Amino acid sequence: MIGSINTSVNVQYQKGCNQGKKFVVSYTNQVVINSSTFSAGGDSGSLIVSSGTSCPQPVALLFAGSSSTTIGNPIGQVLSKLGTVGSSGLSFVGTCTSTPTFTTQGAGQGNTVNIGPSDQAIAHATNVLNTHVANLMKRFTIVGAGVGASDFNPAQAAIVVYSTARPGIWPPVARVLDGVPVKVIYTDPFVAR
């Protein structure tokens, strides 16, 4: 399940293979999947695709995570760095012909059902996040900040903060930022996979 989009993350790397000096690289506009079983070390480069439809679509390229999360670079960003799809021969194989998209809304059995915040709610939460993200990411225990669904109302957008603080210890951040609720996900540091 996608936990947040438009997420800024701090990912830890090591100069050698599990040895040498550690350093952190910051990324923006990433996708975070909240699951302890979705990926593991060595999975970098795997294609993350949508599920629940007869035509799975590319969503992101996996590159980092923690014991409870997976981080992917949105496929549109990946393709733009590789070249324009079609004009340079880049394409996805298979029988699906629809264009890959990001959405918080899904389809039920023939009926469209909103299973997450509306695009308008996500846009508003993203604007609020953009106002506060630099300050949030400076805080010692915060390793990520993005936009996802509220725990209390899945149709409401929330700012999702990923914190390495001990569970139950609220990190140094308000519970609401400019009217948008803040949801904290406790995790260990994000590391390259």
Secondary structure, 3 states (H helix, E strand, C coil): CEEEEEEEEEEEEECCCCCCCEEEEEEEEEEEEECCCCCCCCCCCCEEECCCCCCCCEEEEEEEECCCEEEEEEHHHHHHHHCCECCCCECCCCCCCCCCCCCCCEECCCCEECCCCCHHHHHHHHHHHHHHHHHHHCCCCEEEEEEEECCCCCCCEEEEEEECCCCCCCCCCCCEECCEEEEEEECCCEEEC
